[in-house]
Amino acid sequence: MSSSSSARSGPLGDAPVVRRCGEWWLTTPVLSLRVDDPLFAQDLDRFAADLADAQQAVAVLRSARGGA
C-alpha cells in the first residue's frame, strides 16, 4: 500500500463514507456520523489505500495501451 490515505480527504469511491480532517464519517443525504471505532477506521484507511493503488494501476495500464 503505497498510497497515504491518512493525509487525503474525500469520498471513498461510491461507498457512503468520506474522510474529513483526518476522520472517517458515514454519510447519508440527511445525516453524517463520525466513525469512532479505531479498528473500523483502520479498515477504511486500508481500503482507501488499496482503492488508490488500483486506480493508479488502471491509469498505468491505460496509458501503456495508448489511452484506450
MARLUMFI-362317 format. One record per residue: x, y, z of N, C-alpha, C, O in turn; residue number from 0. Coordinates in pm, whole numbers, plus 50000, padded with zeros to 5 digits. Layout:
! MARLUMFI-362317
{{X Y Z} {X Y Z} {X Y Z} {X Y Z} NUM}
...
***
This chain:
! MARLUMFI-362317
{{50084 49881 50000} {50000 50000 50000} {50088 50124 50000} {50137 50166 50104} 0}
{{50105 50179 49887} {50193 50293 49877} {50120 50425 49895} {50184 50528 49918} 1}
{{49990 50425 49886} {49914 50548 49897} {49896 50587 50042} {49880 50502 50130} 2}
{{49898 50717 50067} {49879 50765 50203} {49739 50821 50218} {49715 50939 50191} 3}
{{49647 50736 50261} {49508 50779 50273} {49487 50867 50395} {49390 50942 50401} 4}
{{49577 50859 50493} {49557 50936 50616} {49569 51085 50591} {49514 51165 50667} 5}
{{49640 51126 50486} {49658 51268 50459} {49552 51322 50363} {49536 51443 50349} 6}
{{49480 51231 50297} {49384 51274 50196} {49245 51285 50253} {49210 51220 50352} 7}
{{49166 51369 50190} {49026 51384 50228} {48940 51357 50108} {48983 51371 49994} 8}
{{48817 51318 50135} {48723 51299 50027} {48649 51168 50040} {48672 51091 50133} 9}
{{48559 51144 49944} {48478 51022 49949} {48562 50899 49916} {48671 50909 49859} 10}
{{48510 50784 49952} {48576 50657 49927} {48499 50584 49818} {48411 50503 49846} 11}
{{48532 50614 49694} {48461 50555 49582} {48313 50587 49589} {48275 50703 49609} 12}
{{48231 50485 49572} {48086 50502 49580} {48031 50467 49718} {47910 50468 49738} 13}
{{48120 50437 49812} {48077 50398 49947} {48022 50520 50022} {48064 50633 49996} 14}
{{47930 50498 50113} {47871 50609 50188} {47960 50654 50304} {47912 50674 50416} 15}
{{48089 50670 50276} {48184 50720 50376} {48269 50829 50313} {48291 50830 50192} 16}
{{48317 50920 50397} {48403 51028 50350} {48505 51056 50459} {48476 51042 50577} 17}
{{48624 51096 50419} {48728 51134 50514} {48735 51286 50517} {48757 51350 50414} 18}
{{48717 51342 50636} {48723 51488 50654} {48815 51518 50772} {48798 51465 50881} 19}
{{48912 51603 50749} {49002 51648 50856} {49062 51530 50933} {49074 51536 51055} 20}
{{49098 51424 50862} {49161 51309 50925} {49067 51213 50994} {49113 51121 51061} 21}
{{48936 51231 50981} {48839 51143 51044} {48744 51087 50939} {48709 51155 50842} 22}
{{48704 50962 50958} {48606 50899 50870} {48466 50929 50919} {48439 50930 51039} 23}
{{48376 50953 50822} {48235 50980 50851} {48149 50892 50764} {48173 50879 50644} 24}
{{48047 50828 50824} {47944 50758 50749} {47842 50863 50708} {47801 50944 50791} 25}
{{47802 50863 50583} {47717 50970 50534} {47590 50919 50467} {47587 50810 50409} 26}
{{47487 51000 50477} {47362 50982 50403} {47325 51121 50354} {47389 51219 50392} 27}
{{47224 51133 50270} {47182 51267 50227} {47135 51355 50344} {47134 51477 50333} 28}
{{47096 51293 50455} {47038 51368 50567} {47132 51379 50687} {47122 51475 50763} 29}
{{47223 51282 50704} {47296 51270 50829} {47439 51223 50805} {47465 51148 50711} 30}
{{47532 51268 50890} {47668 51217 50891} {47704 51176 51033} {47675 51248 51128} 31}
{{47768 51060 51046} {47811 51010 51176} {47961 50984 51171} {48010 50917 51080} 32}
{{48033 51035 51269} {48177 51013 51276} {48204 50869 51317} {48138 50815 51405} 33}
{{48302 50807 51252} {48343 50671 51286} {48431 50678 51410} {48541 50734 51405} 34}
{{48383 50622 51521} {48457 50625 51646} {48537 50497 51671} {48624 50495 51758} 35}
{{48508 50391 51598} {48575 50263 51617} {48711 50266 51545} {48715 50273 51422} 36}
{{48822 50262 51620} {48954 50272 51556} {48985 50156 51462} {49055 50175 51362} 37}
{{48935 50037 51490} {48960 49924 51401} {48886 49941 51268} {48940 49911 51162} 38}
{{48763 49990 51275} {48687 50017 51153} {48755 50128 51073} {48762 50120 50950} 39}
{{48803 50231 51141} {48873 50340 51073} {49001 50289 51005} {49033 50332 50894} 40}
{{49072 50197 51070} {49192 50139 51008} {49155 50058 50884} {49226 50062 50784} 41}
{{49044 49984 50892} {48998 49910 50775} {48964 50005 50660} {48996 49977 50544} 42}
{{48900 50116 50692} {48868 50215 50588} {48996 50274 50529} {49004 50295 50409} 43}
{{49097 50300 50614} {49226 50350 50565} {49289 50251 50468} {49339 50289 50362} 44}
{{49287 50122 50505} {49344 50019 50418} {49267 50009 50286} {49326 49997 50179} 45}
{{49135 50014 50295} {49053 50006 50174} {49080 50126 50084} {49091 50112 49962} 46}
{{49090 50244 50142} {49118 50365 50064} {49254 50356 49995} {49267 50394 49879} 47}
{{49355 50304 50066} {49487 50288 50007} {49483 50186 49894} {49543 50207 49789} 48}
{{49414 50074 49916} {49402 49972 49811} {49329 50026 49689} {49369 49999 49576} 49}
{{49223 50103 49711} {49148 50162 49600} {49236 50259 49522} {49235 50258 49398} 50}
{{49311 50342 49591} {49401 50437 49524} {49508 50363 49443} {49540 50402 49331} 51}
{{49563 50255 49501} {49662 50176 49428} {49602 50113 49303} {49665 50112 49198} 52}
{{49480 50062 49315} {49413 50001 49200} {49386 50105 49091} {49406 50079 48973} 53}
{{49341 50223 49131} {49317 50330 49034} {49446 50370 48963} {49445 50397 48843} 54}
{{49555 50374 49037} {49684 50407 48977} {49727 50299 48879} {49776 50330 48770} 55}
{{49708 50173 48916} {49744 50062 48827} {49663 50067 48698} {49717 50044 48590} 56}
{{49535 50097 48708} {49450 50109 48589} {49497 50225 48502} {49500 50213 48379} 57}
{{49533 50336 48563} {49582 50451 48486} {49711 50415 48412} {49729 50456 48297} 58}
{{49800 50341 48476} {49924 50299 48411} {49895 50206 48294} {49953 50221 48187} 59}
{{49804 50110 48314} {49768 50020 48205} {49705 50094 48088} {49734 50066 47972} 60}
{{49618 50190 48120} {49554 50266 48011} {49656 50348 47934} {49649 50356 47811} 61}
{{49751 50410 48004} {49850 50489 47934} {49942 50400 47851} {49988 50441 47744} 62}
{{49970 50280 47899} {50054 50186 47822} {49982 50136 47698} {50046 50103 47599} 63}
{{49849 50132 47703} {49769 50087 47588} {49733 50202 47496} {49662 50182 47397} 64}
{{49779 50321 47526} {49750 50435 47441} {49623 50507 47478} {49562 50572 47393} 65}
{{49581 50497 47603} {49463 50568 47649} {49332 50501 47617} {49226 50563 47631} 66}
{{49336 50377 47574} {49212 50307 47536} {49123 50281 47654} {49015 50223 47638} 67}
***
